[in-house]
């Protein structure tokens, strides 16, 4: 059976298809479908269109059917493609709120001057592994890699733990300023 794109409904539709077929900044799939329609309007059949565009005949037929059924809206990508999220927005919020809490193994000073922690076996600093384990303890099925993707997506700045950078020791003296910028960085030979 020979398949053609339906005739344009008005001059505006033809102009839009031509503009999209030449577009450089439009999505690639939209440009490809617009070129399919333009080639079909010029009288080429499905095998010739597929050969010219470097795609399969099935792709061309699908694009022509979509345009014949939905018009210009058929050129756009269909929504809802890809994997669905496995965790809900509420669970994502709970993971973000975990980051803002104090880790259970972090040492604190008691008013009498002794160190203590809520859970001495727990992590002293939040890491991706400890956040994933804490979320799983709350009943959220999430892995380390998901936590790694969730944090930047929600605007939480994540850094690797550097426990050596701070101290609660009153006698601790931080490093002084670096050497002068006028000093040579390496000895001259």
C-alpha positions, 0 to 999 in steps of 0.5 A, spaced: 500 500 500 502 506 498 502 511 503 502 519 502 502 525 507 495 528 507 495 535 503 496 541 507 490 544 510 492 551 508 499 555 506 501 556 514 501 549 515 506 548 509 510 554 511 511 551 518 513 544 515 518 547 510 521 552 516 521 546 521 525 541 515 530 547 515 531 548 522 538 548 525 535 549 533 529 545 533 529 537 536 532 532 531 526 528 531 521 534 529 526 536 523 526 529 521 519 528 521 518 535 517 523 533 512 519 526 511 512 530 510 516 535 505 519 529 501 512 526 501 509 532 498 514 533 493 511 526 490 517 521 493 514 514 496 516 511 503 522 507 500 525 513 497 524 518 503 527 512 508 533 512 503 534 519 503 533 521 510 537 514 512 532 511 516 527 505 516 521 505 512 517 503 518 520 510 521 517 514 515 510 510 515 510 512 523 511 519 521 506 520 516 501 516 520 502 521 525 502 527 521 495 524 517 492 523 524 494 529 528 497 534 523 502 539 526 502 536 533 504 529 530 511 532 528 512 533 536 515 528 540 510 524 544 510 525 552 511 520 557 516 516 554 522 513 558 522 510 565 517 512 570 520 514 577 521 509 582 520 513 588 515 519 589 516 526 590 515 525 598 520 520 598 525 525 595 523 530 600 525 525 605 531 524 602 533 531 602 531 532 609 535 527 611 541 531 609 540 537 613 539 533 619 545 531 624 548 524 622 547 520 628 554 518 629 557 525 630 560 527 636 557 532 640 559 536 647 555 535 653 554 540 658 559 537 663 564 537 657 564 530 655 563 527 648 557 523 646 553 521 640 546 519 639 548 512 635 556 511 636 555 505 631 552 510 626 556 515 621 559 521 623 558 524 616 553 523 611 556 520 605 552 517 599 552 510 602 550 512 609 544 516 606 542 511 602 542 506 608 538 511 612 533 512 607 532 504 606 531 504 614 525 509 613 522 504 608 525 508 602 527 503 596 533 507 594 540 506 592 547 510 592 546 512 585 539 515 586 541 519 592 547 521 588 542 524 582 537 526 587 541 531 591 544 536 585 537 535 582 534 538 588 539 544 589 543 540 594 550 542 594 554 535 595 561 535 597 566 529 599 567 529 606 573 532 609 573 531 616 580 533 617 578 540 615 575 542 622 577 541 629 573 542 636 579 542 640 581 549 643 588 548 642 587 547 635 591 552 630 589 552 623 594 553 618 597 560 617 597 563 610 600 561 604 607 563 602 608 570 598 605 570 591 612 573 589 616 567 591 618 563 585 613 557 585 619 552 583 627 553 583 630 556 577 635 551 574 
